[in-house]
Amino acid sequence: MRSTRNVSYLSIILFIITAWFTVFFFWNFIEFNNHVSGILRAGNLSFRGNAHEIITYYMNGCAPYLFYALVMGTLGWLLIKLRPKFVVETTAIPVIPVCNCEEEDMVE
C-alpha cells in the first residue's frame, strides 16, 4: 500500500542543509586532524601540556558545524512530527431565521 503522507518542502530543505553541515563537519574534522597530527609528528607541539589548546582548536573549527547540523535536523524532524496527519472537516449548520409573525401582519 502506498503512503499518502506528505512531507513539507521546508523539512526537506532542512534535511539537505543538515547533510551539508554534516559533510562539512567531517571534512573539517579530517583537515584539522591532519594538521594537528602533522604538527605533533614534527615535534613542534606535544599533547601533554597543550591538550586544552588542541581540543579548543577542534571545538572552534569543527563543533559549530555539528551543532548546526543537529539543530537543522531537529527542526526538520519536528516539522514532520508536528504536522497534522489528518484534517478534521467541519460542516456549518445553516441558520434558519425565525419569523416574527407580529411584524409581518400574520397574526389573525
C-alpha positions as CSV (number, residue, x, y, z in Angstrom):
1,M,0.0,0.0,0.0
2,R,1.3,3.4,-0.9
3,S,1.7,6.0,1.8
4,T,-0.1,9.3,1.2
5,R,1.9,11.2,3.9
6,N,3.2,14.5,2.6
7,V,6.5,15.9,3.8
8,S,6.7,19.6,3.7
9,Y,9.3,21.3,1.4
10,L,10.7,23.1,4.4
11,S,11.6,19.9,6.2
12,I,13.3,18.6,3.0
13,I,15.3,21.8,2.7
14,L,16.3,21.5,6.4
15,F,17.4,17.9,5.9
16,I,19.5,18.9,2.9
17,I,21.1,21.7,5.0
18,T,21.7,19.1,7.7
19,A,23.5,16.8,5.3
20,W,25.6,19.7,4.0
21,F,26.6,20.7,7.5
22,T,27.4,17.1,8.4
23,V,29.7,16.7,5.4
24,F,31.3,20.0,6.2
25,F,31.9,18.9,9.8
26,F,33.6,15.6,8.8
27,W,35.7,17.4,6.1
28,N,36.8,20.0,8.6
29,F,37.5,17.3,11.3
30,I,39.7,15.4,8.9
31,E,41.5,18.5,7.8
32,F,42.1,19.6,11.4
33,N,43.2,16.1,12.4
34,N,45.8,16.0,9.6
35,H,47.0,19.4,10.5
36,V,47.4,18.7,14.3
37,S,48.9,15.2,13.7
38,G,51.4,16.8,11.3
39,I,52.4,19.3,14.0
40,L,52.6,16.6,16.6
41,R,54.8,14.4,14.4
42,A,57.1,17.3,13.6
43,G,57.7,17.8,17.3
44,N,56.6,21.4,17.3
45,L,53.8,20.6,19.7
46,S,53.3,18.0,22.4
47,F,49.9,16.8,23.5
48,R,51.0,16.9,27.2
49,G,50.6,20.4,28.4
50,N,48.8,21.6,25.2
51,A,45.8,19.3,25.3
52,H,43.5,22.3,26.1
53,E,44.7,24.2,23.1
54,I,44.3,21.2,20.8
55,I,40.8,20.5,22.0
56,T,39.9,24.1,21.7
57,Y,41.3,24.1,18.2
58,Y,39.0,21.2,17.2
59,M,36.0,22.7,19.0
60,N,36.4,26.1,17.4
61,G,36.9,24.6,13.9
62,C,34.5,21.6,13.8
63,A,31.9,21.7,16.6
64,P,29.8,24.6,15.2
65,Y,29.1,22.6,12.0
66,L,28.0,19.6,14.1
67,F,25.8,21.9,16.3
68,Y,24.2,23.5,13.2
69,A,23.6,20.0,11.7
70,L,21.9,18.8,14.9
71,V,19.7,22.0,15.1
72,M,18.6,21.8,11.4
73,G,18.0,18.1,11.6
74,T,15.9,18.5,14.8
75,L,13.9,21.3,13.2
76,G,13.2,19.2,10.1
77,W,12.2,16.2,12.3
78,L,9.9,18.5,14.4
79,L,8.2,19.8,11.3
80,I,7.4,16.2,10.2
81,K,6.2,15.1,13.7
82,L,4.1,18.2,14.4
83,R,2.4,18.3,11.1
84,P,-1.2,17.2,11.5
85,K,-1.8,13.7,10.0
86,F,-5.5,14.4,9.2
87,V,-7.7,17.3,8.6
88,V,-11.0,17.5,10.5
89,E,-13.7,18.6,8.2
90,T,-16.5,20.5,9.8
91,T,-19.8,21.4,8.3
92,A,-21.6,24.6,9.1
93,I,-25.1,24.3,10.5
94,P,-27.3,26.5,8.5
95,V,-29.1,29.2,10.5
96,I,-32.7,29.4,9.7
97,P,-34.1,32.8,10.5
98,V,-37.1,32.8,12.8
99,C,-40.1,34.6,11.5
100,N,-41.5,37.3,13.8
101,C,-45.1,37.0,12.9
102,E,-46.3,40.2,14.6
103,E,-44.2,42.4,12.3
104,E,-45.4,40.7,9.2
105,D,-49.1,41.0,10.0
106,M,-49.5,37.3,10.0
107,V,-51.4,37.4,13.3
108,E,-55.1,36.8,12.8
